Amino acid sequence: QVQLVESGGGLVQAGGSLRLSCAASGRTFSLYAMGWFRQAPGKEREFVAGITWSGRSTYSADSVKGRFTISRDYAKKAVYLQMDRLKPEDTAVYYCAADRTGWGSSPHDFGSWGQGTQVTVSS
């Protein structure tokens, strides 16, 4: 298991931007696929974006496609989520997650989770 700590959440007006960071500890960060999930009050957790172990491929949910960008830094053992043109419906607790399979092809494969960071978008 890798330990994950998110940061960068906060309050922003609709149309604004935030950059979330996830710091990872462990020896095999480069072997994990990494992803971001979010959960709004009263709703189920949903997948937001992911990146494969190699960083060569990324994917995102339709709801954020074109607005959010995931990236990773192997030297810093960090993963980021750049969120642009934020909408009120983006309001949620955002969680960083790691997938030991390296592919991030299924939400069920993400087995390590951070504690979350709150993102609130006002209209």
N, C-alpha and C positions, 0 to 999 in steps of 0.2 A: 504494500500500500504506500502511496505517495501522499505526503501532507500538502494541502493546498490552502492558501490564504488569499482571499479577494480583497480588493480595495478600489477606490475611485468612484463609488456611488455617491449620490447626492440628489439635490433638487435642481431641476432645470426647467425652463419654459419650453413649450412646444416649439419645434423647429431648431432647438439648440443641440449641442453635442456633449458627449461624455466619453471618456476613455477608461474602461475598466482594466485592472491589472490582476493577475493571478500569479503569486509566487509559489513555486513548487520546491519541495525538498525531496531528496532521495537520489539514488545512484543511477537510475535508469530513466530519467525524464525523457531522453531522446527516443526511447522505445515506445512511449505512450502516444496514442492519439489523445488530443485534448479537445474539450468542448465547453460550451456555455449553455446553461439551461436557465429558465426563469419560472417563477411561480407567483401569480397574483392572488390576492385574498379571495378565498372561495373557489379557486380554480385549480386544476391539476397542473403539475409541473410540465413544462413543454420545452422541447429542444429549440435552441436558438441558432447555434453555429458550431461547426467542428472543423478540425484540422488533423490530417493524418500524421503518423509518426515522422514521416520524412518532411512534412511541410509542403509537399508538392501539390497536394489537393486540399481544397476547402469546400465547405458546403454550408448552406444556411436555410433556415425556414423561409417559406414564401412570404410570411408576414414581415420579415426584416430584410429580404433580399434587395440589394441595391442601396441599403442604408447602413447596414452593419458590416464590419470587416473584422475577421479573426486573423491573428498572426501569432507567431511564437519566436522566442529568442532562446536558442540552445545554450549560449554562454551564460545567460542570466537565469536560465531555468524558469522562464516566465511565458505566460500566454496573455494576449491582450484582446480586448473587444472594443473597437472603435465604433461608437454609435453616433450617427449623424441624422439630422432631420427627425429628431425624436418626436413621438406622438404620445398623447395621454395613455393610450392603450399599451404602451411599452412599460408602464409603471408596474414594477414587480421586484421581488428579491431575485437577484441574479447569482447563480452558482457556477463556479468553475468545477470541472470534472475531468477525470482521467480514465482512459480505456486501455487496459493492458494488451488487448489484441493488436493495437496499433492502427486499426483501420477506422474506428469511429463510425462504423456502418450501421450500428444498432444502438438505440438508447439504453438497452438492457446490458450492454457491454461496459458501460461507464460505472465503475465500482468504487472509485475514490472521489470524495466530494469535499469542497470547502464549506465554510459556514454561511456564506452568502453576503452580499452587499446590497443595500436598498437603493433602488433607482426610482425617483418620483418625477413625473413629467406633468407640469401644470398646463392648463389650457389658457 
